[in-house]
Amino acid sequence: MSKIFSRDSWEEIIEALSSNWFRTALTAFGVLWGIFILVILLAAGNGLENGIKQGFNGMATNSMFMWSQTASQPYKGLPKGRRYNFKTDDVPAIKREVEGLRFVSPRNQLGGFRGSNNVVRGLQTGAFNVYGDYPEIIQQQPMDITSGRFVNYSDINEKRKIAIIGSGVQSALYEKNEEVIGSYIKINGVNFMVVGTYKKKGNNGDPEEMQKEIYVPFTAFSQAFNMGDVVGWMAITADDDHSITNLKSQVFDVIKTRHTINPNDDRAVGNFDLYEEFSKIQGLFTALNFVAYFVGILVLLSGIIGISNIMLIVVKERTKEIGIRRALGATPWSIRAQILLESIFLTIISGMAGIVLASAVLWLVNYKMSGMDTSEMMFLNPSVNIGVVFIALTILIVSGLLAGLIPAQNAIKVKPVEALRTD
């Protein structure tokens, strides 16, 4: 340990490495490049992951969407091909019988931007998606409320005809500085008062059309548009202790039992499991990180081999010096420690230079991206956390030891008498 803190040792290390600085620089470049590639690859993978996750628009990923389809099998005298609808009573039944669910939100919808005009305000008209929802939907599909408020349970209980409109609806139906809150719009001939506006962010689907949606209370929607107790589909989110992928079969069983559907009829209930899709993407990024480490370490290994070869040459050049030190009483351990310290020092210095260079490149990339609209980009904030830096430092130390091990062993094999005869 005293060898590490010895001033003479460090002066000797610096002198040995600077005696042929060009050779040392070329050798160090291999390690620098390996660490640079490792950090850049990991940061690029992280940037891609951030962009993809942004595409989920902040949605509760432990969720699924469920809708009714036709029965594909006859059951209890009911024919194959029978259609059915979810009912409002299905919602409390699912909450009651399936443990581990956080939200069960019934939803209804009408219209659409590809359909006919269904919303009117004065002389302005437009075709928009209109959703009947419960307040929980904003936690399952988050949006930024830019003014006013969202649906609450007073709206639900009193069946208030209120609406929350997107920025796209606002720009289509209102003048630029016109007051929106408190105004009225007609949806399929029924007046709704606007109490809030929102804006969504995301790069999935059609971001522009995401702003052209209208949200109204589920109960008011059902009453205004004669839906009765019909539910179009449901957004279901599990709590943090459960996976919706594991719970969805229980949810399907409740629906099949309540609507007299064959228990083996898996085609009667349609679903999109967001958690399952998100898990696939997470697996992809785990694989990308593995590839980044694999490629980076291979490149780093080539640099380490270069350092090991140079250290062998250095030991060969210093054969006489080592022989003299042995003759003066230097122990094999002190000789080995000196060579290992030189190897580790060169490896760490070159590796840290690689980390600094990679950090500068990442800062430049993020600086350039800071002036762009990243809401629709698939690449966002490429960076690495401090844990990666510690991993890189660990790799450097281990690599330095490995690079100096063989040269150090060769150094202690030098016999003083033979070394002194060397020219």
C-alpha positions, 0 to 999 in steps of 0.5 A: 500500500505504501508503494501506491502513496510513494512520491518516488514511485509516481515520479518513476511511473510518469518518467517511464510513460513520458519517455516515449510519449507518442507510443504511450499516446497511441497505446492509450488511444485504444482504451480511450476509444473503447470506453468512448464507444461503450458510453456512447452506445449505452447513451444512444440506447437510453436516448432511444428508450426515452423516445419510445417511452415518450411515445406511450404519452405518459400512459399507465403502462400496467393497463389494458383496453377491453372491448366486446366481440362476437361469441365464436362458440355456442353456449347454453342454447345461445348461437355462435356469432351472437353479439353482446355489449358490456353493461355499466353493472359489469364495472362494479362486478369486475372491481368486486371479484378481481383483486389487485385492480386500481382503476376500471373505467367504462368508456363510450365514444362517438364521431371521429376526425374521419367521420362527418361533422358532429360538433358545431359552434356558431358557424364553425363545425368539425368532426371530432372524437367525443369520449364519455369518461370517468375522472380516473381516465386522466390518470390512465391516459394523462394529459395537461389541463391547460385551462379550467378543469377535468371531469369530476364525480359531481359531474358524473353524479349530476350528469352535467353536460360539460366538456373538456376540449383539446387544443386542436378543437379550440383552434378549429372552433374558436378565434385566437384570443377568444374566451373558451371556458364557459362557452357552449358547443353542440355535440350531435345537436346537444349543448355542452358547456366547455369547462376545460382545455387540454394538450397531449404530448406523444409521438405515437399515433397521430399527435395532431389528431390527439388534440382534436378530442372532446371529453364529457362525463360518462353519465351525461354521454349515456343520457344525451346520446341514448346509450342506456347502460351500454359500455363501449369498452373499458380501460383497466389498470392494475395496482403496483403489486400486480400485473394486468397481464396476470389478472386479465384472465380473471377479468375475462372470466367475470365478463364471460360469466355475466354474459353467458359466454363459453368459458373457452371462447377466448375470441369473445372478448377483445383486448390490448395489453399495454403492459405486455407490449411495454414489457416486450419493449423493455426486453428489447432495451435490455438486449440493446444494453447487453449488445452495447456492453458486449461491443464496448468491452470487446473494443476496450479489450483490444486497447487493453491488449495493446497496453499489455504489449507495450508494457512487455516492451517497456519491461524488456527495455528496462531489463538492466534497471530491474536487474540493478534494483533486484541486486540492491535488494528490491523484492519481487513484489515491489517490482510487480507492484511498480509494473502493475501501477504503471499499467493501471495508471495508463489505463485509468487516465486514458479511460477517463479521457474517453469518458470526458470525451463521450460526455462532451459529445453527449452534452453537444447532442443534448444542447442541439436537441434542446432547441428542437420540438422533441414531442414527436421524436423517437430519440430523446435525452441520450445520457448515462447515469452515474452507475455506468461511470462507476461500472466503467471505472471498475472495468478500467481498474480490472483491465489495468490489472490484467494488462499489467499482469503478464509484464509484471510476471516477466519482470520478476523473472529477471535474474540480477546477474543476467540483467546486468550483462544486458547492453 
